[in-house]
Amino acid sequence: MENNNQTLTGFLLLGLFPPSRIGLFIFILIVIIFLMALFGNLSMFLLILLDVHLHTPMYFPLSQLSLMDLNYISTIVPKMAPNYLFGNKSISFIECGVQSFFFLTLAGAEGLLLASMAYDRYLAICFPLHYPIRMSKKVCVLMITGSWIMGSINSCAHTVYALHIPYCRSRSINRFFCDVPAMLTLACMDTWVYEYTVFVSTTLLIAFPFIGIACSCGRVLHAICHMHSTERRKKAYSTCSTHLIVVTFYSEPFAYIYLCPRRLRSPSEAKILVVFYIILTPMLNPIIYILRNKEVMGALRRVIQRICSI
């Protein structure tokens, strides 16, 4: 009976902020970062949508990355803020399942999308003559659609399983959102089989794409060394380094949380690393891509001029 009551009443999110002035300062800082991430990603998405010069296979995935980051951070922070302000740390069972589903969908889809973007740059730099054939708009749409579908299937499987686990211990999740690895510690059954499936899916959706991205960047750097044009070399290097920075900020903390055995990491470590790929990365992505990309900066100037003329 106790198990059922705890399952129906939901969970308690212990949160990220300590009840002190430092906690208030961190909360205000994260709200500012959240607003910057919303503005940056929404601006990037609308910029690519409005400027016809950016309607190319290179920038369409970038618009989807902004859309994912926009939803990614909006899935977590709006629930975290009132929990801290009003002291209500509870989250219902259904809310927890919905939050977990969207989080896992966006996390898996973003890992595959970043790999697709790296493949696009690899073709553009290493095989420029074959690029229009190999990376058509149809191929681009298929890669993006596949990223969303694979992320959704993976998320659905994990969320359904996590919601059917009997929870008979404390309902306090030591996170600021419903994170599956933290939820598993509350289960009153052996979850080693499920933890293995989490390891496998993280390897397929995060680790393998990261290895593929690193290999493609290696091939790109090798191609850059043989370029005669200094301008092309600078542009190719900037594109590759920008993407590698974004991927590293996203993949490394995520892989550590989901691939590292529970006994080798502390809850406080996990909380700090989770902030990287949930809160900081969505804010940094538009900044990195806008500042290091002349075409995006040019499109931004054109849109601003168009708005001012109106």
N, C-alpha and C positions, 0 to 999 in steps of 0.2 A: 504493500500500500504506500509505503514511504517513497519507494522508487517512482511510482506513478505520480504522486503529488509533486515531487521535485521536477519530474519531466514536464508536467503541465504548467507549473508556475514559472519555468524558464531558468535564467541564470543571472548571476551578478558579475558585472564587469568591474574589476578592481581599479581600472583606469591607469593613466599615465602620470598624473600630477599629484605630488604630495600636498597635504593640506597645510600649506604655508605660503609665505610671500614668494618664495622661489617657484612654487607650484603655480601661483597666479601669473608670475612673469612668463613661465614656460607656456601656459595656456594662451596668454595674449600673443606671444610670439608665434605659436602654431596657428592661431586664428588669422594673423597677418599673412603667414605663409600660405594658408588655405585660400585666402582672397587673392593673393598674387597668382597662385596656381590656377584658380578659376579664370581670372582675367587673361593670363598668358595663354592658356590652352584654348579658351574660347576665341581669343583674338587670332591665334594661329589657324584654328579651324575655319573661321570666317574669312580670313585673309586668303587662304588657298581656295575657298569656295568662290570668292568674289573676283579674284584676279585670274584672267584667262591664261596668262603666261605660266601660271603654276598648275595648269590642268595637264600634268604629265605623269607617267608611271613613277617618277621619283617622288613627287610631292603628294600624290593621292594617299600612299601609305602613311606619310607624315601627318596628313589631316586625320587619318584614323587613329594614329598614335595620340594626337591631341584629344580626340574624342574619348579614347580609352582612359587617358589620364584624368580627364574631366569627370568621368563617371567613377573612376577608381577612388579619387580622393573624396568625392561626394557620397560615396557609399559608407565611409567611415566617420569623417569629421562631424557632419551634422548630428549624428547620434551621440558622439563623444562630448560635444560642447554642452548640451543641456544636462547630460549626466553629471558633469562637473559643476555647473552653475547651480543646479537645483538639488544636488546631492542624491539624486535618484539613480542608482547604479544598476537597476534591474533592466533586463531585456527579456521579452517574452520568447517562448520557444519558436514561434513562427517568425518573429522578427530576426532572431538569431539565424534561422535557416535561410531566410531571404538574403540577409547580409552576407552570410558565408557563400551562398550561391553566386551572387554578383561579384564578390571579391575574387573567388577562385576562377570564375569565367574570365574576368578582365586580366587577372594575373597570367593565366595560361595563354590567352590570346595575345597579350603583349609580348611574351617571350617569343612566340612564333612570328609575330609581326616584325619584331626587331631582326630576326633571322632573314625574313623576306626582304627587308630594307637593305641588309648587308649583301644579299645575293644580287639585288638590283644594282648596287654600286660596284660590285665585283664585275658584273657583265659590262657596265658602262665604261669602266676604266680599263679592264683587261681585254675586252672584245668589243670595242666601240663600233666596228663595222657591222657586227652581228646583233648589236643591242636592240635596234628597232624591231627585229624579227623575233628574237628570243623573249624580249620583255614588251609584248604588246599590251594594250589596255585590257584585253580579255584575260591574259595570263596574270596581270596585276590584280584584277578583280577576283579571279579564282584563288590566288594566294591569300588575299585579305579575307574573303568569305571562308576559306578553309581555316584560317586562324580563329575566327569567331566561332565556327562550328566545333572545332576540336576543343577549344576552351570551354564551350558550353557543355559538351558531352562529358569531359573530364570533371567539370564542376558538379554536374548533376549526379554523377556516380558517387563522388565523395560526400556531397551534402546529404543525399538520401541515406547513405550508410551511417554518417555521423549522427543524424537525427534518430536513427533506430537503435543506437547503442544505449543500453540501460545505464543511467547515471545514478549511482547510489552513494557517492561521497559528497563532499562540500560542493555547492553549486557555484563557487567563486572562480571565475576564469581570470587568471593573472595576465590579462591583456586589456586593451581599451576597445577591442572589438571581438567578434566571435571567430577566433582563429582555431582551425581544426587541431593542430598539434597541442595547443593548450587545453582544448576540450577533451582530448584523449586521456589526459591525466586524471580526469574526474570519473572515468568509466569504471564500473565494478566487474569488468570482464577482461580477459587477456586480449589485447588489441595488437599483438605483434604482427599478425597477418595483414591487418589493415595498415599498420605503419609501414610495412614492406610495400604495399601498393602506393602509398604516399611517396615513398622513396623512388619507386619506378616512374610514377607520373611526373615527379619533379625532375628526374633525370631526362625524361623524354621531352618535356616542355620548356625546361630552363637550362639544364646542364648541356645537353647535346646542341641546342641552338647556340649557346655561348661558345662552345668549342668550334662549331661551324663558322661563327662570326669571326673568331680569332684567326682561324685558318684563312678565311677569305681576306681579312685585313693583311695577313702575311703575304698573300699572293698580290694584293694591291700594292703594298709597299715595294715588293720586288719589281712590279711593273713600273712604279713611279721612278725607280732608280734608272730605268732605261729610257725615260722620256727626255726628249731634247728640248721641248718648250718649257721654260721656267714658269710661265703662267699656268700651264696645264698641270705641272708638277705641284705647284702651290695649292691649286684648287682641289686636286685629287687627295693630297695629304690632309688638307683641311676637312674634306668630307669624311675621310676614313677615321681621322682622330676624333672628330665630333661624335661619330656614331659609336666608337669604342668607349668614349667617356660615358655616354648615356647608358650603354649596355652594362658596363662595369658597375655603375652606381645602382643599377636595377638588379642585376643577376647575382652579384656576389653576396649581399646580405640575404637575399631570398634563398639562395642555395644553402647557405650556412644554417638558416633556421630549419629548413625542411629536409636537409640531407644529413646534418650532423646528429649523432645519437643524443637522446635527451640527457643522458648522464654527463655529457661533455660540455654542456652549456647551461648557464644560469638563467633564471627568469628575467633578471634585470638586464643581462646582455641581450636577450631576445627582444625585450621591449625597445631598447635603443636601436637595434638593427632594423626592427619593423618600421620605425619612424623613417628610416632612410628610403625604403622602397614604397612606402605608402604616402608619405607627406612631402619629403624633400625632393624625390625624383620627379613627381608631377610638376613641381615648381621650376626645377632646373631645366627640364627638357625644352620648353619653349625659349627660355633665355639662351641656352647653348645653341639651338638651331637658328635663332634669329641673329644673334651677334656674330656667328661664324659662317653665315651664308649670305653672300652678296645678292643673290637673286631674291631671297626672302626680304632682305632690307630694301631692295629696289621695289618690290611689290608693295611693301608697307608704305613707302613714300608715294607711290602712285595712288594707292587707296586713300591716303590722307589728303593728297591734292584733290582727288575727285570729291571727297566729302567737303573740303573747304570751298571748292568752286560751286557746289550746290548751295 
